[in-house]
Amino acid sequence: MFGIGMPELIVILVIILLIFGAAKLPEIGKALGKAIKEFKRAGKEDDTKSK
């Protein structure tokens, strides 16, 4: 996964937790999930238009 191992991932998550705080993490996760879902949907629409 992009050359990132488990220790690096844990450090990144701890830094994010310190910056945003525990209360904001669910909101950030929800927004990120929506963005990924929209990105995938747009990619599928693009595939169907090109065929």
Biotite code that builds the C-alpha atoms (Angstrom):
import biotite.structure as struc

atoms = struc.array([
    struc.Atom([0.000, 0.000, 0.000], chain_id="A", res_id=1, res_name="MET", atom_name="CA", element="C"),
    struc.Atom([2.200, 2.822, -1.300], chain_id="A", res_id=2, res_name="PHE", atom_name="CA", element="C"),
    struc.Atom([5.170, 1.516, 0.681], chain_id="A", res_id=3, res_name="GLY", atom_name="CA", element="C"),
    struc.Atom([3.531, 2.425, 3.999], chain_id="A", res_id=4, res_name="ILE", atom_name="CA", element="C"),
    struc.Atom([3.882, -0.190, 6.700], chain_id="A", res_id=5, res_name="GLY", atom_name="CA", element="C"),
    struc.Atom([1.875, -0.639, 9.865], chain_id="A", res_id=6, res_name="MET", atom_name="CA", element="C"),
    struc.Atom([4.192, 1.474, 12.088], chain_id="A", res_id=7, res_name="PRO", atom_name="CA", element="C"),
    struc.Atom([4.034, 4.426, 9.703], chain_id="A", res_id=8, res_name="GLU", atom_name="CA", element="C"),
    struc.Atom([0.263, 4.124, 9.446], chain_id="A", res_id=9, res_name="LEU", atom_name="CA", element="C"),
    struc.Atom([-0.084, 4.153, 13.231], chain_id="A", res_id=10, res_name="ILE", atom_name="CA", element="C"),
    struc.Atom([2.086, 7.276, 13.490], chain_id="A", res_id=11, res_name="VAL", atom_name="CA", element="C"),
    struc.Atom([-0.027, 9.032, 10.854], chain_id="A", res_id=12, res_name="ILE", atom_name="CA", element="C"),
    struc.Atom([-3.251, 8.103, 12.644], chain_id="A", res_id=13, res_name="LEU", atom_name="CA", element="C"),
    struc.Atom([-1.901, 9.369, 15.991], chain_id="A", res_id=14, res_name="VAL", atom_name="CA", element="C"),
    struc.Atom([-0.896, 12.673, 14.407], chain_id="A", res_id=15, res_name="ILE", atom_name="CA", element="C"),
    struc.Atom([-4.353, 13.044, 12.860], chain_id="A", res_id=16, res_name="ILE", atom_name="CA", element="C"),
    struc.Atom([-5.917, 12.287, 16.232], chain_id="A", res_id=17, res_name="LEU", atom_name="CA", element="C"),
    struc.Atom([-3.785, 14.961, 17.905], chain_id="A", res_id=18, res_name="LEU", atom_name="CA", element="C"),
    struc.Atom([-4.560, 17.565, 15.243], chain_id="A", res_id=19, res_name="ILE", atom_name="CA", element="C"),
    struc.Atom([-8.307, 17.073, 14.928], chain_id="A", res_id=20, res_name="PHE", atom_name="CA", element="C"),
    struc.Atom([-9.235, 15.486, 18.240], chain_id="A", res_id=21, res_name="GLY", atom_name="CA", element="C"),
    struc.Atom([-11.384, 12.453, 18.891], chain_id="A", res_id=22, res_name="ALA", atom_name="CA", element="C"),
    struc.Atom([-14.676, 14.313, 18.423], chain_id="A", res_id=23, res_name="ALA", atom_name="CA", element="C"),
    struc.Atom([-13.940, 15.271, 14.806], chain_id="A", res_id=24, res_name="LYS", atom_name="CA", element="C"),
    struc.Atom([-12.718, 11.872, 13.602], chain_id="A", res_id=25, res_name="LEU", atom_name="CA", element="C"),
    struc.Atom([-16.176, 10.429, 12.819], chain_id="A", res_id=26, res_name="PRO", atom_name="CA", element="C"),
    struc.Atom([-17.021, 13.524, 10.757], chain_id="A", res_id=27, res_name="GLU", atom_name="CA", element="C"),
    struc.Atom([-13.747, 13.276, 8.859], chain_id="A", res_id=28, res_name="ILE", atom_name="CA", element="C"),
    struc.Atom([-14.296, 9.565, 8.212], chain_id="A", res_id=29, res_name="GLY", atom_name="CA", element="C"),
    struc.Atom([-17.831, 10.174, 6.981], chain_id="A", res_id=30, res_name="LYS", atom_name="CA", element="C"),
    struc.Atom([-16.699, 12.942, 4.621], chain_id="A", res_id=31, res_name="ALA", atom_name="CA", element="C"),
    struc.Atom([-13.841, 10.800, 3.324], chain_id="A", res_id=32, res_name="LEU", atom_name="CA", element="C"),
    struc.Atom([-16.198, 7.878, 2.725], chain_id="A", res_id=33, res_name="GLY", atom_name="CA", element="C"),
    struc.Atom([-18.608, 10.080, 0.786], chain_id="A", res_id=34, res_name="LYS", atom_name="CA", element="C"),
    struc.Atom([-15.752, 11.462, -1.311], chain_id="A", res_id=35, res_name="ALA", atom_name="CA", element="C"),
    struc.Atom([-14.475, 7.983, -2.181], chain_id="A", res_id=36, res_name="ILE", atom_name="CA", element="C"),
    struc.Atom([-18.003, 6.796, -3.022], chain_id="A", res_id=37, res_name="LYS", atom_name="CA", element="C"),
    struc.Atom([-18.576, 9.807, -5.289], chain_id="A", res_id=38, res_name="GLU", atom_name="CA", element="C"),
    struc.Atom([-15.199, 9.293, -6.963], chain_id="A", res_id=39, res_name="PHE", atom_name="CA", element="C"),
    struc.Atom([-16.007, 5.646, -7.712], chain_id="A", res_id=40, res_name="LYS", atom_name="CA", element="C"),
    struc.Atom([-19.474, 6.564, -9.022], chain_id="A", res_id=41, res_name="ARG", atom_name="CA", element="C"),
    struc.Atom([-18.011, 9.216, -11.311], chain_id="A", res_id=42, res_name="ALA", atom_name="CA", element="C"),
    struc.Atom([-15.468, 6.725, -12.621], chain_id="A", res_id=43, res_name="GLY", atom_name="CA", element="C"),
    struc.Atom([-18.185, 4.199, -13.420], chain_id="A", res_id=44, res_name="LYS", atom_name="CA", element="C"),
    struc.Atom([-20.243, 6.838, -15.230], chain_id="A", res_id=45, res_name="GLU", atom_name="CA", element="C"),
    struc.Atom([-17.197, 7.810, -17.265], chain_id="A", res_id=46, res_name="ASP", atom_name="CA", element="C"),
    struc.Atom([-16.618, 4.177, -18.249], chain_id="A", res_id=47, res_name="ASP", atom_name="CA", element="C"),
    struc.Atom([-20.187, 3.748, -19.466], chain_id="A", res_id=48, res_name="THR", atom_name="CA", element="C"),
    struc.Atom([-20.047, 6.974, -21.512], chain_id="A", res_id=49, res_name="LYS", atom_name="CA", element="C"),
    struc.Atom([-16.863, 5.979, -23.299], chain_id="A", res_id=50, res_name="SER", atom_name="CA", element="C"),
    struc.Atom([-18.262, 2.642, -24.525], chain_id="A", res_id=51, res_name="LYS", atom_name="CA", element="C"),
])
